[in-house]
Amino acid sequence: MKAYLVTTATLFSLIAVLHAWRMIEERSSLATDPWFLIITLIAAAFAGWGIGLLRRGPTRV
């Protein structure tokens, strides 16, 4: 389970960072597109969620 969390948190972090970078580079078109901004925020939220689960550690059932 830990490998899955590391992989997904890394991928969503990478997506969020690349989207933010692309918005900075293409200020005129992407920064005003609400769908691109929403997708970026969702990717950042999933990345934060995954990192939070990793920091919490294993849970016992």
C-alpha positions as CSV (number, residue, x, y, z in Angstrom):
1,M,0.0,0.0,0.0
2,K,2.9,2.4,0.8
3,A,4.3,2.0,-2.7
4,Y,0.9,2.9,-4.2
5,L,0.7,6.0,-2.1
6,V,4.2,7.1,-3.0
7,T,3.5,6.5,-6.7
8,T,0.2,8.3,-6.8
9,A,1.3,11.2,-4.6
10,T,4.3,11.7,-6.8
11,L,2.3,11.6,-10.0
12,F,-0.3,14.0,-8.8
13,S,2.4,16.4,-7.4
14,L,4.1,16.3,-10.8
15,I,0.9,17.0,-12.6
16,A,0.1,19.9,-10.3
17,V,3.6,21.4,-10.6
18,L,3.6,21.1,-14.4
19,H,0.2,22.7,-14.7
20,A,1.3,25.6,-12.5
21,W,4.4,26.0,-14.5
22,R,2.5,25.9,-17.8
23,M,0.0,28.6,-16.4
24,I,3.0,30.8,-15.6
25,E,4.5,30.3,-19.0
26,E,1.3,30.8,-20.9
27,R,-0.3,33.5,-18.8
28,S,-2.8,34.8,-21.3
29,S,-4.7,31.6,-22.2
30,L,-4.4,29.1,-19.4
31,A,-4.5,31.3,-16.4
32,T,-8.0,32.5,-17.4
33,D,-9.3,29.0,-18.3
34,P,-11.4,27.8,-15.3
35,W,-11.3,24.1,-16.2
36,F,-7.5,24.1,-16.4
37,L,-7.4,25.8,-13.0
38,I,-9.9,23.4,-11.5
39,I,-8.0,20.3,-12.8
40,T,-4.8,21.8,-11.3
41,L,-6.4,22.3,-7.9
42,I,-7.8,18.8,-7.9
43,A,-4.4,17.3,-8.7
44,A,-2.9,19.4,-6.0
45,A,-5.6,18.3,-3.5
46,F,-5.0,14.6,-4.4
47,A,-1.2,15.1,-4.0
48,G,-1.7,16.7,-0.6
49,W,-4.1,13.9,0.5
50,G,-1.6,11.3,-0.6
51,I,1.3,13.0,1.2
52,G,-0.9,13.4,4.3
53,L,-1.7,9.6,4.3
54,L,2.0,8.8,3.9
55,R,2.9,11.1,6.8
56,R,0.2,9.6,9.1
57,G,1.8,6.2,8.7
58,P,0.4,2.7,8.7
59,T,-3.0,2.1,10.2
60,R,-3.9,-1.1,12.0
61,V,-7.2,-2.8,11.3
